Amino acid sequence: MNVQDFQKMKDEGRKISMITCYDYSSARAVADSNIDCILVGDSLAMTMHGYPTTLSATTAMMALHTAAVAKGAPAKFIVGDLPFLSYRKGLKDAMDAVHELMTAGAHAVKLEGVRGHAEIVRHIVDSGVPVMGHLGLTPQSVHALGGMKVQARTNAALKVLGSEAHELEEAGCFAIVLECVPAQGARRVTDSLRVPTIGIGAGPYVSGQVLVYQDVLGLNPGFKPKFLRVYANTFEVIRKALNAYDDDVKSGAFPSASESYKDPDFIEPGATKPTEHAGENGRGSRITLTSEMNQ
Ligand code: KIV
């Protein structure tokens, strides 16, 4: 997947699958899947750091997680989220943030809204960095929106959404996330644009879908908005595995003999001492953990 494939997939009517990802081990699982591309979303402030909103994500945080994901999924197209206000403090600060994410391993950046920063979007694009837009529910504006609410529920609001989407397309965005928008409105916007839309809570008539890794895998119990489909109850799987480990430690069932290393110097009670075998350096040979972890 590269940036041109987004347009190609929309033109050919093929859906784009995207998932958020924030760390190395999860990225390895995504790398081994058929998912088309990864978003290192600023939702990591909530999923990975426990903050109540995305406002606490910083550029340094985003770059650190982007670098970990890039190491775990080197062949996937990675979009790095520009965090709260990082592109609203002038061109230099915005470009510094873009620089950090791109050198950390992102192939594109995402930013929310367009009012007041269309010129910055244009400058980032003209600098050779693909930009993904994000409209509808824009979580960085949670306080201005009065909470996490479905957007564009009136014709007037849908008209504004449509014109902002066109502004982002004209500024050079290669794709636009539509978050929490009624399905028919998202369809209208998608059909009126040349570039693809990636929906989250925006119904089926968009060019692709993005969901949060923890939500898809049931790692966020109790969070079940209407738009979410949970594909595995991983929280429960992990909880059961941890309790089984705890039981085995406390009962002495773990570790077993086959999970323990043999010490060549150890003499079973009642056994005769074997002939001493001297290693090359004159000492009895010992297990070297680096090369013999499984013996
Ligand atoms: O940060 C994020 O995870 C996002 C998606 C919800 C689109 O922006």
Boltz pocket constraint, residues with backbone or C-beta under 6 A from the ligand:
constraints:
  - pocket:
      binder: B
      contacts: [[A, 20], [A, 39], [A, 40], [A, 41], [A, 42], [A, 43], [A, 44], [A, 81], [A, 134], [A, 177], [A, 179], [A, 200], [A, 210], [A, 212]]
      max_distance: 6.0
